[in-house]
Amino acid sequence: MKFIKDKKTTLAILLYLSGLIFCPSVYAGDSILPGENEPNSAGDFMPTGSSLDTGLAIHNGEVWVWGFRGSGQQGNGTMVVNQKSAPAKVKTFSNQNIKIVALTAGAYHMIALDENGDVWGWGQSGYGETGCGTGYVTTPCKVLNGKKITIIGAGEYFSAAMGEDGKVYTWGHGIYGQRGDGLKTAYLNNAKQPGTVHEVDLKGEKARLLGVAYETAYVVTHSGKVMGWGDNEDCELGVITGRSICSGHEYVTTPREFTLSGINPHNIIQITGGNAWGQVLLNNGDVWGWGRGASIGQTSDGSTHYTNNSATPREVLENVAYLYGRYVGSAALTKSGKFYTWGQTSGSAFDIYGHKPTLRESPHGAIEGFGGGKEHLYYWTFDGKAYAVGYGAGYKLLPDSTKNIPWPGEEMTFLLADD
């Protein structure tokens, strides 16, 4: 794989998204469900999204990394790789013929799931968020072995995974309760040791869905309960104890059931969220959100005032096929092929969302699929070309610029598979 400078070069770009949009994920906090809804056209290579400043992709089961790689993110045993360097494979997986089926990332750490259901981590690990000890992890290590994991997720500085048996595991930062272990501590005990994880006590329940948001995590259980833990900011985890308004923080350190009024939990096929908000996608295509109103498209002017917040879910969009949510905003592709974005339009949102669900019509042709990172989005058209919008730091969107890119985006002409 190499950088391509000639914008006239014809590229074959496969956008195998690993769930960053086709399934939960997203942000810091995307949950990933591998192997579902893989795009059926576009060429050979696809950006999956990224962490904050690092680009990630899966191509033929191999992991490629580009952009910022100053904390071990490249995964090839070196702490720092020049962020302008060409995308490169993670050799651990390629050399050992390990096929990766899902990727997710926090601020600066990466979590991967292989076809055997084993979980790997690497990158910055100041709180043990890679699951490979603390410090900087320059080569992927196996975090969960033999657990048959089906969903992975990453918050800003913590990680989570769900096994096919309905058990949920967390590791990394926990000062806001986001590990769900009853503690408000930065580290797990013995976090310096690789493979140190916590099995979350779901109080006899078995999870069927996992969703990881900025500093929170959600599960939907087989019995029909919705549970969450972490920072209950602005009613992200239901009504804030002792408050009559949805404003401020409450740190929920163990899984707590909360009610999504008017929603049958058995109809939820995805649960995701960001900083102070949550969303679900239902099996009829409806998207509902709760918490901070500015992030779920429930304001008239983009205001983040607490009067726009609510613990009661509100309908956001209908007829949705694929949903993506991370940090302060979301995107969705409808079953009829229309592409919408919504979220905060103030603060650090780079004006890429729109304060209400906003139709984005590509001048480059019909949109087939999309993905994203913390405050940027990728989308690709049926001719196999990919375009980037949003926060450009780390050269993750363009090979020669860190500028922020407005809609309708600029073509990513620098990604090309060499095999």
Summary of the structure (lengths in Angstrom):
residues: 419
radius of gyration: 19.4
end to end distance: 8.0
largest distance: 60.3
contacts: 1715
relative contact order: 0.15
helix: 5%
strand: 42%
